[in-house]
Amino acid sequence: MAKFSISRQRAVVRKYAVGVKFLLILLCVFLIILALPKQTKFRYEFEKGRIWNQKELIAPYNFAILKTSAELEKDQEAALQNISPVYQLNEDVQRQQVEGFVNDFNLKWASAGLPDKVKSRYLEMGRTLLNHVYATGLITLGLKNQPATDNYNVTAVNKNVASAKNTSGLFTKEKAVTYFEQELTLHNVDKAFMLDLLQNRLQNNLIYDDKLTSRLKRDALDNISTTQGMVQKDEVIITKGSVINDEVYQKLVSYKKYFEDSARANGNRWQVFFGQFLLVSLTITLLIIFLRLFRKDIYQNNRLVGLILLVITAMLATLSGAIMLQIPNLYYIPYCIVPIIIRILFDTRLALNIHLLVILIAGFYVPNSFEFAFYEITAGMVSIYSIKNLLRRGQFLTSALIITLNYFAAFVGISFIREGDISSIEWLEFFPFVVSVMLTLLAYPLIYAFEKAFRITSDLTLIELTNTNAALLREMAFKAPGTFQHSLQVANLAENAIYSIGGNALLVRAGALYHDIGKMENPLYFIENQTAGFNPHDKLSYEESAQIIIRHVRKGVEMAGRANLPDDIINFIRTHHGNTRVDYFYQSFLKNFPEKFIDENIFRYPGPIPFSKETGVLMLADSVEAASRSIKEPDAKSISDLVDRIVNYKLNQNQLKDSDITLKDLETIKTIFKRMLMSIYHVRIDY
């Protein structure tokens, strides 16, 4: 009854996990579709100078031919040249400033020391000079949206009546002062007295109207026609095998624009939505099938599936955002960040698979989709290959350089095919690829964030953990130097073995270095740390000794937890002895107390048994290395017999049944162990 209840509970848990996975997939598909632009896709891809390999293209309806960017810029320049800066005439300025001059003149005349008989002549001359300046117009040049010269046309507006003027015929304050000096000198008056009064009464009466000027310019630009000519219905746009010249290219661009605008206005958005649903669902389904067939460990972990779907959704949402913001070039987006993140967190095959699916979806929404796919698929492959064996952080910079070189080679090759002339290549168009590679370096902090959020152990973390200067390893080297040396030898054996049969060599090495950290609690109870012939087990019963030995697994797990070691490393500590017996003390007990009954579990490790290739290989390497130290005169035969005996023992004890290690793998592992142990003990092999 209890077994039935447990089985039922497990079935409920599995059903719940499948339901969560299904919801995650639906949410991913929905978010991607929600983010993607809701526009129809023009069926033809074309480039200027290329051969048209499609069937003869006939216009299905009338449409206008768009002007080129150069033609539009030329028309805009011509239209703006016809718009003069607008100035509003303020007549009150002249009256106010002339009256102010008269008041200032009367106040200062008495202190000027001039004869009264010339007062009226001075006053009239000042009024005449000011009236002439204001009647001509007083202006400030070089303001916003105006030419940088002193000679250009302006429009003066007086009571809604416009008149054309040239700035060369108008006064500025500087020109007005010069005019005053000339006139005062000519009429032989006291220049110092009059000039001081006159220049204090200079204020612009022509005021620049930036708002009206800008509106006139906008109206002029809005009235420019963006088209030139028409393509009639049933007219042949281009025939098969023809070269896409400038004229045909502009017709194709116009046809594409008209098609997309018409589809946006008259198309059924729900049908577009359904088409996107089919495409996105197909790609995500292919990914899930890949995980189900080749990475069951990830498929069964909804947390990891959620992470993968999050990365895909974020990348496609970034692309959609860039399209909506109309950034100058979609190659600014760091597409290679996805395969790098997936490669570091998971593996090469999955990274390549996901990258291909992302690029396939993105190809529907970028111009020149084949070129886009070639650029990004090759760059993604290079990024994955360049960090296949990540051993140091500097490989990120090396990878970035290799990706840049890949982009450059592809850019030059495509440019030669398109242009056929190196002098015609626009080298500035390569700049977005450089920016993309620089942004790809953001993968490093993102990987750290994903590790913490989703509790994943990446190769970067493993590299840090395998550094022998790490805190726990330094402590072990000091407290239990024999165990530390044992761990180093086990790491070498396990790493070489897993590399040969296929597996995560870096993970094995990290697990091997930490698998015995629990021995630091009582290092002298383990033979590799004993010196001077002292053995504390001599004072203990066999049961007590066995429990101390077994306890190093539990203590190791506790220490690893306090040090925040990843679960993947803690699994090595838990499983490196599986549920085997501490045979030395068990057999000693049976030999010395044959009449006594003893619970065998007292001498048995709690397990679990290894459940992956990596943990299985570590168990074998640990046992083989420890046993090899007991060989008094190591030679090829004794080492070979030892390795065979230990591997067969673990196999017979069912310690490897969950580790996915084949018999062929075991033969490879034994061969590597024998060769390495012979090298360690300097055994000469007879030829």
Secondary structure, DSSP 8 states (H G I E B T S, - for coil): -HHHHHHHHHHHHHHHHHHHHHHHHHHHHHHHHHHS------S----TTSB--SS-EE-SS-EEEE--HHHHHHHHHHHHHT---EEEE-HHHHHHHHHHHHHHHHHHHGGGT--GGGHHHHHHHHHHHHHHHHHH-B---S-TT--SSS--EEEEEETTEEEEEEGGGSB-HHHHHHHHHHHHHHTT--HHHHHHHHHTT---SEEE-HHHHHHHHHHHHHTS-SEEEEE-TT-EEE-TT-B--HHHHHHHHHHHHHHHHHHHHHS-HHHHHHHHHHHHHHHHHHHHHHHHHH-HHHHT-HHHHHHHHHHHHHHHHHHHHHHHHT-S-GGGS-TTHHHHHHHHHS-HHHHHHHHHHHHHHHTTSSSSHHHHHHHHHHHHHHHHHHTTT--STTHHHHHHHHHHHHHHHHHHHHHHHHHS-GGG--GGGGHHHHHHHHHHTTHHHHHHHHHHHHT---HHHHHHHT-TTSHHHHHHHHH-HHHHHHHHHHHHHHHHHHHHHSS-HHHHHHHHHHTTGGGGSSGGGSGGG--TT--GGGGS-HHHHHHHHHHHHHHHHHHHHHTT--HHHHHHHHHTTTT-B-HHHHHHHHHH-TTS---GGGGB-------SHHHHHHHHHHHHHHHHTT-SS--HHHHHHHHHHHHHHHHHTTSSTTTT--HHHHHHHHHHHHHHHHHHTT-----
